[in-house]
Amino acid sequence: MNVQTEAQIQQLYEDYHQEIFRYIFMMIGERQQARDLMQETFIKAFLNIESFRGDASYKTWLYRIARNVTIDYQRRKKPGTYILDHLAPMKSDQATPEEIALLGDDVEQLYIALSRLKKGYRDVIMLRKIREFSVKETATIMGWKESRVKTALHRGLNALRDEMKKEGYRSETIRF
């Protein structure tokens, strides 16, 4: 590994480590584990920087690594825990109700409704609407075709709207 490559990884870390941490945290809801997985993401990037082909941006490449690292972590967990984590609307390591309340009612409702969606819908919504990746970038990160991203986003937003209605939000206040 040459000095230029090490400097490049250091710059990528400085530019994206907080963003990658927040992305992983939204996926698993555990602060310390999200930090560990963020570090693992950059270690994998460091070890594989030579194989980066340039088909996508470094940011997209890092998000894909982060997503795969997180999925691998979730698969390694005990099967029962994995299932319960994905059925539970809010885990104890996630932001407390007080922390969410400080963000405001709209954000609170969105956070709760988003946590109840299927993982694929939640991931697509996070990447497209929260992280503002393009359809192509989202497809690259998720390893999907662009048409699947578009379909999942449409279905996910509809499911999110339905969840928010269940929480008592009026349909005229729900805009995506």
Secondary structure, DSSP 4 states (H G I P E B T S, - for coil): --HHHHHHHHHHHHHHHHHHHHHHHHHH--HHHHHHHHHHHHHHHHHHGGG--SSS-HHHHHHHHHHHHHHHHHHHS-HHHHHHHHH-SS-TTS--HHHHHHH-HHHHHHHHHHHTS-HHHHHHHIIIIIS---HHHHHHHHT--HHHHHHHHHHHHHHHHHHHHHTT--GGG---
